[in-house]
Amino acid sequence: MAYGKRIYNKASQKFTDYPVTEPAELLNFLMNTIAGISRTRAKELLSQRMVYVNKRITTQFNEPLKPGMLVQVCHHRLIHELKSRWVKLVYEDPYIIVVEKANGILTNSAPGNRTHTVKDILDEYVQRQNKSFSVHTVHRLDRETSGLLLFAKRRDIQQTLIDQWHDIVTDRRYIAVCEGTMERDADTVRSFLKDNRMFVSYSSPEEEGGKEAITHYHTLKRKNDYSLVELKLDTGRKNQIRVHMQDIGHPVAGDYKYSAQTDPLGRICLHAFRLAFYHPVTHELLKFETPYPQEFTALLK
């Protein structure tokens, strides 16, 4: 394949640019584009987070590329790396950070809870660059839910994202393993969510002080008395997906709080795999996606 490329002066530039002119998967693109590169070295570039696709770090070897995209290869590994079993850096600029959170860790601490959190890890990371820095929480994932999270690096950016969340965010999607065989291929669940005295969320058909919650779902696969379900949120209420899957009789596997009967993976089988939003400063549309967790799909083989 013939791909165009432009190589900047290494003394003054940080990246080599490789415009995409034909459809390809990322690993094959690197091997066909970079002269003399081996398959092993191409995989190293990906694992060492030195490859960017449309300005975001990409580690997925089979990421599909389309004409018009830009692949960039960093000349040197980042000096300040984020190394954590709990948090993987996906994107960073002077204003925001996007990470992939593992299950089993809180997004940020609750009052009276001193457990190590994603925010703590990111604060330590940015303070290695500047001791006065810290990150600011924009939205949250439950402790046992994994997936993509957005943080702000300045308070005014945080406030902009929170105040304009519904205008800025264009797509939030989750993948879940739900118990039982879903009756419908696709549907929408609507209700008003409230908290009881134990702070457990529940649905109400009428407003009565609750907050409207809208969840769209699409069943991808049914097998072994489980269903693999993709979910898209129109609203982002506390425990929204977990409550709505309970409401339709197919709770998220491992979610005993919301009526699950099984725990096949020792966790709640819910992962935030897609996040798309307009950058609060540049207004560029940014799209991030992680692969479905392999253990989720393995349950339905």
Secondary structure, 3 states (H helix, E strand, C coil): CCCCCEECCCCCCCEEEEECCCCEEHHHHHHHHCCCCCHHHHHHHHHCCCEEECCEECCCCCCEECCCCEEEEECCCCCCCCCCCCEEEEEECCCEEEEEECCCCECCCCCCCCCCEHHHHHHHHHHCCCCCCCCEECCCCCCCCEEEEEEECCHHHHHHHHHCHHHHEEEEEEEEEEECCCCCCEEEEEEEEEECCCCCEEEECCCCCCEEEEEEEEEEEEECCEEEEEEEECCCCCCHHHHHHHHCCCCECCCHHHCCCCCCCCCCCEEEEEEEEECCCCCCEEEEECCCCHHHHHCCC
